[in-house]
Amino acid sequence: MKIIIIEDEKPAARLLQRKIEKLGYGITTLLHSVEESLEWFQNNDHPDLIFLDIQLSDGLSFEIFEKIDIKSAVIFTTAYDEYALRAFKLNSIDYLLKPIDEEELATAISKFANQFQVNSVSNLDFDAIKRMLVNPISKEYRKRFSVKIGQQIKVIDVAEIECLYSENKGTYIHTLDNRDYLIDSSLEVVEAEMDPKDFFRISRKYIVPLQAVKEIHVHSNSRLKISLPTYKADEVIVARERVSDFKEWLG
C-alpha cells in the first residue's frame, strides 16, 4: 500500500509517520505545502491513500486537488472543533482528530484496506466542504480565566500560568507568582481550550506551558521530570506514553 502524508507541521508529520509505520505500513513521502505537493504529484505515481491536513503553510490543501486530477483515497487529519466535524460526519468523510489516537488510526487504515466507505479525492466536493467549515482557519483558544476569590472575580491571563493540575477531583491553575486557583472546568476540557503550540498535557494530572519549562531531566521508567519556576508541591512527570509526543512538541 502506497501512503503519503500532507501536513505542514513537520513534527506532527513525523509523529504520524511513526504511528503508521508502527502498524506495519510504509510512508512514501512527507509533503508540507501546496506548492511542494503540486510538484510531487506532477512527477510521481499517485498513492493509494493520503493523510491530509487541511491548512498548509501556503494555503488550503484543497487547492492541490483543484489543480491536479488525483484519484487517491483521503483521510483528513484535523484539529477543528466539534461543530466543524459535523461537516465531515454528515458527508461520510473519513477524518482523524488531532492529537491522533493510535487505535483510531489503526481502525481508519483497516477500514481503507477493506475498502469500506473511503472517499476518493476525485469524488469530494471541496467547495461544499469549505462552505460547511465556517471560518476553519481562525480557531480561537482561551486567552484568560476568571476565578472567584471570596466575593471577588480575578482574571488570569494564560501568560501568567505556570501549570494546570488536577487534585482531589478539582482543577487548579498555578501561576508564575506561586499562587493556586481553583477553576470550574476539568483538565480534559481545559486541554481542548488551550493552544497546543503553547500548552501540552504531559500526564493525567498536568498541563504545562512551554514558557514555564525550566529544566528537563531523565527520570525512572523512561519518563521525564520537569522543573518549573515555583511549583514544588509534587514532582511534575511526563508520563511514559507521552514522552515521544512531548519531545516532538518541544521541537
C-alpha positions as CSV (number, residue, x, y, z in Angstrom):
1,M,0.0,0.0,0.0
2,K,1.4,3.4,-1.0
3,I,0.7,6.1,1.6
4,I,1.8,9.7,1.8
5,I,1.2,12.4,4.4
6,I,0.5,16.0,3.6
7,E,1.0,18.1,6.8
8,D,2.6,21.5,7.2
9,E,3.9,20.9,10.8
10,K,6.9,18.7,10.3
11,P,7.0,17.3,13.9
12,A,3.3,16.3,13.5
13,A,4.0,14.7,10.2
14,R,6.9,12.7,11.6
15,L,4.9,11.6,14.6
16,L,2.0,10.4,12.3
17,Q,4.6,8.6,10.1
18,R,6.0,6.7,13.1
19,K,2.5,5.8,14.3
20,I,1.6,4.4,10.8
21,E,4.9,2.6,10.5
22,K,4.3,1.0,13.9
23,L,1.2,-0.5,12.4
24,G,3.3,-2.1,9.7
25,Y,2.8,0.3,6.8
26,G,5.4,2.3,5.0
27,I,5.2,6.0,4.1
28,T,6.3,7.0,0.6
29,T,6.9,10.7,1.4
30,L,6.0,13.6,3.6
31,L,4.8,16.8,2.0
32,H,4.3,20.1,3.8
33,S,2.9,22.7,1.4
34,V,0.5,23.2,-1.5
35,E,3.4,24.1,-3.8
36,E,5.5,21.1,-2.7
37,S,2.6,18.7,-3.1
38,L,1.7,20.0,-6.6
39,E,5.3,19.4,-7.8
40,W,5.4,15.9,-6.2
41,F,2.1,14.8,-7.8
42,Q,3.2,16.0,-11.2
43,N,6.4,13.9,-11.0
44,N,5.3,10.7,-9.1
45,D,2.8,7.9,-9.3
46,H,-0.2,8.8,-7.1
47,P,-0.6,6.9,-3.8
48,D,-3.3,4.6,-2.7
49,L,-4.0,6.7,0.4
50,I,-3.4,10.3,1.5
51,F,-3.4,11.5,5.1
52,L,-4.4,15.1,4.5
53,D,-4.2,18.2,6.8
54,I,-6.5,20.9,5.6
55,Q,-4.5,24.1,6.4
56,L,-1.0,24.1,5.0
57,S,1.7,26.7,5.2
58,D,0.8,28.3,1.9
59,G,-3.0,27.7,1.7
60,L,-5.7,25.1,1.9
61,S,-4.8,21.6,0.8
62,F,-7.9,21.6,-1.4
63,E,-6.0,23.7,-3.9
64,I,-3.9,20.7,-4.8
65,F,-6.9,18.7,-5.9
66,E,-8.4,21.5,-7.7
67,K,-5.4,21.7,-10.0
68,I,-4.5,18.0,-10.4
69,D,-6.8,15.1,-11.0
70,I,-6.0,12.7,-8.2
71,K,-8.0,9.5,-7.5
72,S,-6.3,8.5,-4.3
73,A,-8.4,7.8,-1.2
74,V,-8.1,10.5,1.5
75,I,-8.3,10.6,5.3
76,F,-8.4,14.1,6.8
77,T,-6.3,14.9,9.8
78,T,-7.9,17.8,11.6
79,A,-7.8,19.9,14.8
80,Y,-11.2,21.5,14.2
81,D,-13.9,21.7,16.8
82,E,-17.0,19.5,17.1
83,Y,-19.2,21.8,15.0
84,A,-16.8,21.7,12.1
85,L,-16.5,17.9,12.5
86,R,-20.2,17.6,11.8
87,A,-19.5,18.6,8.2
88,F,-17.2,15.6,7.9
89,K,-19.7,13.2,9.6
90,L,-22.7,14.3,7.6
91,N,-20.8,13.7,4.3
92,S,-19.2,10.4,5.3
93,I,-15.7,11.9,5.1
94,D,-13.1,10.0,6.9
95,Y,-11.1,12.0,9.4
96,L,-8.8,11.7,12.4
97,L,-9.0,14.3,15.1
98,K,-5.6,15.6,16.4
99,P,-3.9,14.6,18.5
100,I,-4.3,11.3,16.6
101,D,-5.1,8.3,18.7
102,E,-3.2,5.1,17.6
103,E,-6.3,2.9,18.0
104,E,-8.4,5.2,15.8
105,L,-5.6,5.4,13.3
106,A,-5.4,1.6,13.1
107,T,-9.2,1.5,12.6
108,A,-9.1,4.1,9.8
109,I,-6.3,2.2,7.9
110,S,-8.1,-1.1,8.3
111,K,-11.3,0.5,7.0
112,F,-9.4,1.6,3.9
113,A,-7.7,-1.7,3.4
114,N,-11.1,-3.4,3.5
115,Q,-12.5,-0.8,1.0
116,F,-15.3,0.4,3.2
117,Q,-16.7,3.9,2.6
118,V,-13.3,5.6,2.0
119,N,-13.7,8.6,-0.3
120,S,-11.7,9.1,-3.4
121,V,-10.4,12.7,-3.7
122,S,-12.0,12.9,-7.1
123,N,-15.4,12.3,-5.6
124,L,-15.2,15.0,-2.9
125,D,-16.9,18.4,-3.4
126,F,-14.3,20.6,-1.9
127,D,-16.4,23.8,-2.4
128,A,-19.2,22.2,-0.3
129,I,-16.7,21.2,2.4
130,K,-15.3,24.7,2.6
131,R,-18.7,26.2,2.9
132,M,-19.5,23.9,5.8
133,L,-16.3,24.6,7.6
134,V,-17.2,28.1,8.7
135,N,-14.1,30.1,9.1
136,P,-12.0,27.0,9.6
137,I,-8.6,28.7,9.9
138,S,-9.1,31.0,12.8
139,K,-9.8,28.7,15.8
140,E,-9.8,30.8,18.9
141,Y,-8.0,29.4,22.0
142,R,-8.6,30.6,25.6
143,K,-6.7,33.7,26.5
144,R,-7.7,34.1,30.1
145,F,-9.5,32.5,33.0
146,S,-11.9,34.1,35.5
147,V,-11.7,32.7,39.0
148,K,-13.8,33.5,42.1
149,I,-11.9,34.5,45.2
150,G,-14.4,35.2,48.0
151,Q,-16.7,37.9,46.7
152,Q,-14.3,39.0,44.0
153,I,-13.5,37.8,40.5
154,K,-9.9,37.6,39.4
155,V,-8.8,37.4,35.8
156,I,-5.8,35.3,35.0
157,D,-4.1,35.7,31.6
158,V,-2.7,32.5,30.1
159,A,0.7,34.1,30.0
160,E,0.6,34.0,33.9
161,I,0.1,30.3,34.0
162,E,2.9,28.0,35.2
163,C,0.9,24.8,35.1
164,L,-2.6,23.5,35.4
165,Y,-3.2,20.4,37.5
166,S,-5.9,18.2,39.0
167,E,-6.1,17.2,42.6
168,N,-8.8,15.7,44.8
169,K,-11.3,15.9,41.9
170,G,-10.6,19.7,41.4
171,T,-8.7,21.5,38.7
172,Y,-6.2,24.2,39.6
173,I,-4.2,26.9,37.9
174,H,-0.7,27.5,39.4
175,T,0.6,30.9,38.4
176,L,4.1,32.3,38.0
177,D,3.7,34.3,41.2
178,N,3.4,30.9,43.1
179,R,-0.4,31.0,43.8
180,D,-3.1,28.4,43.2
181,Y,-6.6,29.0,42.0
182,L,-9.5,26.5,41.7
183,I,-11.4,26.6,38.4
184,D,-14.7,25.1,37.3
185,S,-13.5,23.1,34.3
186,S,-12.0,19.6,34.2
187,L,-8.4,19.2,32.9
188,E,-9.9,17.4,29.8
189,V,-12.0,20.5,29.0
190,V,-9.1,22.9,29.6
191,E,-6.8,20.8,27.4
192,A,-9.1,21.3,24.4
193,E,-9.3,25.1,25.1
194,M,-5.6,25.8,25.2
195,D,-3.3,26.5,22.2
196,P,-1.5,23.2,21.6
197,K,1.6,25.1,20.3
198,D,2.0,26.6,23.8
199,F,0.4,24.1,26.2
200,F,1.0,20.3,26.5
201,R,-0.8,17.6,28.5
202,I,2.1,15.7,30.0
203,S,0.1,13.3,32.1
204,R,-3.4,12.7,33.5
205,K,-2.6,15.3,36.2
206,Y,-0.7,18.1,34.5
207,I,-0.8,20.6,31.6
208,V,2.3,22.7,31.2
209,P,3.1,25.8,29.0
210,L,6.3,25.8,27.1
211,Q,7.3,29.1,28.6
212,A,7.4,27.6,32.1
213,V,9.5,24.6,31.3
214,K,12.7,25.5,33.2
215,E,14.7,22.2,33.1
216,I,14.0,18.6,31.9
217,H,15.6,15.6,33.5
218,V,15.6,11.9,32.7
219,H,13.5,10.1,35.2
220,S,12.8,6.4,36.1
221,N,10.9,4.1,33.8
222,S,11.7,6.1,30.6
223,R,9.9,9.1,31.9
224,L,10.9,12.8,32.1
225,K,10.9,15.1,35.1
226,I,10.1,18.8,34.5
227,S,11.3,21.6,36.7
228,L,9.0,24.6,36.9
229,P,9.9,28.1,38.3
230,T,7.8,28.0,41.5
231,Y,5.6,24.9,41.6
232,K,7.1,22.5,44.2
233,A,4.1,20.7,45.6
234,D,4.8,17.5,43.8
235,E,7.1,16.1,41.1
236,V,6.0,17.1,37.6
237,I,6.5,14.0,35.5
238,V,5.9,13.4,31.8
239,A,4.1,10.1,31.5
240,R,6.0,7.4,29.7
241,E,3.4,7.1,26.9
242,R,3.6,10.9,26.3
243,V,7.4,11.2,26.2
244,S,7.7,10.8,22.5
245,D,4.9,13.3,21.7
246,F,6.4,15.7,24.3
247,K,9.8,15.7,22.6
248,E,8.1,16.4,19.3
249,W,6.2,19.3,20.9
250,L,9.4,20.7,22.1
251,G,10.7,20.7,18.6
